[in-house]
Amino acid sequence: MTDTSDLDAQMLAAGMVPLSKMLSGMPMDAFRVHASVTNLVTFSKWLDMRHEEMLKLRINLELKGQQDNEMYEWALAHAAAFGEVAANFRAATNLIQN
């Protein structure tokens, strides 16, 4: 895998925002944060809601036989990503509570 500093240099040379800047936060982040997410409890609720939305979208496309729909791959990837984050978040918060 390419080192972050190598990617930063390549991205800057290409006129892009470097990866290290993206990882540390971007100005648009303020607009991407859901207004109700103010603590770990509300984050957990938001995460579960988004995971459910993506799973429902994926399942509806599958049930309609629309796996060739370009939205299917998007829904599949997002459902998997939200699912992985949700599982790890639950594991981390269970460690804190126990």
Contact map, one row per residue, 1 for C-alpha under 8 A:
11100000000000000000000000000000000000000000000000000000000000000000000000000000000000000000000000
11110110000000000000000000000000000000000000000000000000000000000000000000000000000000000000000000
11111110000000000000000000000000000000000000000000000000000000000000000000000000000000000000000000
01111111000000000011000000000000000000000000000000000000000000000000000000000000000000000000000000
00111111100000000001000000000000000000000000000000000000000000000000000000000000000000000000000000
01111111110000000000000000000000000000000000000000000000000000000000000000000000000000000000000000
01111111111000000110000000000000000000000000000000000000000000000000000000000000000000000000000000
00011111111100001111000000000000000000000000000000000000000000000000000000000000000000000000000000
00001111111110000100000000000000000000000000000000000000000000000000000000000000000000000000000000
00000111111111000000000000000000000000000000000000000000000000000000000000000000000000000000000000
00000011111111111110000000000000000000000000000000000000000000000000000000000000000000000000000000
00000001111111111100000000000000000000000000000000000000000000000000000000000000000000000000000000
00000000111111110000000000000000000000000000000000000000000000000000000000000000000000000000000000
00000000011111110000000000000000000000000000000000000000000000000000000000000000000000000000000000
00000000001111111000000000000000000000000000000000000000000000000000000000000000000000000000000000
00000000001111111100000000000000000000000000000000000000000000000000000000000000000000000000000000
00000001001100111110110000000000000000000000000000000000000000000000000000000000000000000000000000
00000011101100011111110000000000000000000000000000000000000000000000000000000000000000000000000000
00010011001000001111111000000000000000000000000000000000000000000000000000000000000000000000000000
00011001000000000111111100000000000000000000000000000000000000000000000000000000000000000000000000
00000000000000001111111111000000000000000000000000000000000000000000000000000000000000000000000000
00000000000000001111111111000000000000000000000000000000000000000000000000000000000000000000000000
00000000000000000011111111000000000000000000000000000000000000000000000000000000000000000000000000
00000000000000000001111111000000000000000000000000000000000000000000000000000000000000000000000000
00000000000000000000111111101000000000000000000000000000000000000000000000000000000000000000000000
00000000000000000000111111111000000000000000000000000000000000000000000000000000000000000000000000
00000000000000000000000011111100000000000000000000000000000000000000000000000000000000000000000000
00000000000000000000000001111111000000000000000000000000000000000000000000000000000000000000000000
00000000000000000000000011111111100000000000000000000000000000000000000000000000000000000000000000
00000000000000000000000000111111100000000000000000000000000000000000000000000000000000000000000000
00000000000000000000000000011111110000000000000000000000000000000000000000000000000000000000000000
00000000000000000000000000011111110000000000000000000000000000000000000000000000000000000000000000
00000000000000000000000000001111111010000000000000000000000000000000000000000000000000000000000000
00000000000000000000000000000011111110000000000000000000000000000000000000000000000000000000000000
00000000000000000000000000000000111111000000000000000000000000000000000000000000000000000000000000
00000000000000000000000000000000011111000100000000000000000000000000000000000000000000000000000000
00000000000000000000000000000000111111110110010000000000000000000000000000000000000000000000000000
00000000000000000000000000000000001111110110000000000000000000000000000000000000000000000000000000
00000000000000000000000000000000000011111110000000000000000000000000000000000000000000000000000000
00000000000000000000000000000000000011111111000000000000000000000000000000000000000000000000000000
00000000000000000000000000000000000000111111100000000000000000000000000000000000000000000000000000
00000000000000000000000000000000000111111111110000000000000000000000000000000000000000000000000000
00000000000000000000000000000000000011111111111000000000000000000000000000000000000000000000000000
00000000000000000000000000000000000000011111111100000000000000000000000000000000000001001000000000
00000000000000000000000000000000000000001111111110000000000000000000000000000000000000000000000000
00000000000000000000000000000000000010000111111111000000000000000000000000000000000000000000000000
00000000000000000000000000000000000000000011111111100000000000000000000000000000010001000000000000
00000000000000000000000000000000000000000001111111110000000000000000000000000000000001000000000000
00000000000000000000000000000000000000000000111111111000000000000000000000000000000000000000000000
00000000000000000000000000000000000000000000011111111100000000000000000000000000010000000000000000
00000000000000000000000000000000000000000000001111111110000000000000000000000110011001000000000000
00000000000000000000000000000000000000000000000111111111000000000000000000000010000000000000000000
00000000000000000000000000000000000000000000000011111111100000000000000000000000000000000000000000
00000000000000000000000000000000000000000000000001111111110000000000000000110110010000000000000000
00000000000000000000000000000000000000000000000000111111111000000000000000110010000000000000000000
00000000000000000000000000000000000000000000000000011111111100000000000000000000000000000000000000
00000000000000000000000000000000000000000000000000001111111110000000000000100000000000000000000000
00000000000000000000000000000000000000000000000000000111111111000000000100110010000000000000000000
00000000000000000000000000000000000000000000000000000011111111100000000000000000000000000000000000
00000000000000000000000000000000000000000000000000000001111111110000000000000000000000000000000000
00000000000000000000000000000000000000000000000000000000111111111110100100000000000000000000000000
00000000000000000000000000000000000000000000000000000000011111111110000100000000000000000000000000
00000000000000000000000000000000000000000000000000000000001111111100000000000000000000000000000000
00000000000000000000000000000000000000000000000000000000000111111100000000000000000000000000000000
00000000000000000000000000000000000000000000000000000000000011111111000000000000000000000000000000
00000000000000000000000000000000000000000000000000000000000011111111100100000000000000000000000000
00000000000000000000000000000000000000000000000000000000000011001111110110000000000000000000000000
00000000000000000000000000000000000000000000000000000000000000001111110100000000000000000000000000
00000000000000000000000000000000000000000000000000000000000010000111111110000000000000000000000000
00000000000000000000000000000000000000000000000000000000000000000011111111000000000000000000000000
00000000000000000000000000000000000000000000000000000000000000000000111111100000000000000000000000
00000000000000000000000000000000000000000000000000000000010011000111111111110000000000000000000000
00000000000000000000000000000000000000000000000000000000000000000010111111111000000000000000000000
00000000000000000000000000000000000000000000000000000000000000000000011111111100000000000000000000
00000000000000000000000000000000000000000000000000000110110000000000001111111110000000000000000000
00000000000000000000000000000000000000000000000000000110010000000000000111111111000000000000000000
00000000000000000000000000000000000000000000000000000000000000000000000011111111100000000000000000
00000000000000000000000000000000000000000000000000100100000000000000000001111111110000000000000000
00000000000000000000000000000000000000000000000000110110010000000000000000111111111000000000000000
00000000000000000000000000000000000000000000000000000000000000000000000000011111111100000000000000
00000000000000000000000000000000000000000000000000000000000000000000000000001111111110000000000000
00000000000000000000000000000000000000000000001001100100000000000000000000000111111111000000000000
00000000000000000000000000000000000000000000000000100000000000000000000000000011111111100000000000
00000000000000000000000000000000000000000000000000000000000000000000000000000001111111110000000000
00000000000000000000000000000000000000000000000000000000000000000000000000000000111111111000000000
00000000000000000000000000000000000000000001001100100000000000000000000000000000011111111100000000
00000000000000000000000000000000000000000000000000000000000000000000000000000000001111111110000000
00000000000000000000000000000000000000000000000000000000000000000000000000000000000111111111000000
00000000000000000000000000000000000000000001000000000000000000000000000000000000000011111111100000
00000000000000000000000000000000000000000000000000000000000000000000000000000000000001111111110000
00000000000000000000000000000000000000000000000000000000000000000000000000000000000000111111111000
00000000000000000000000000000000000000000000000000000000000000000000000000000000000000011111111100
00000000000000000000000000000000000000000000000000000000000000000000000000000000000000001111111110
00000000000000000000000000000000000000000000000000000000000000000000000000000000000000000111111111
00000000000000000000000000000000000000000000000000000000000000000000000000000000000000000011111111
00000000000000000000000000000000000000000000000000000000000000000000000000000000000000000001111111
00000000000000000000000000000000000000000000000000000000000000000000000000000000000000000000111111
00000000000000000000000000000000000000000000000000000000000000000000000000000000000000000000011111
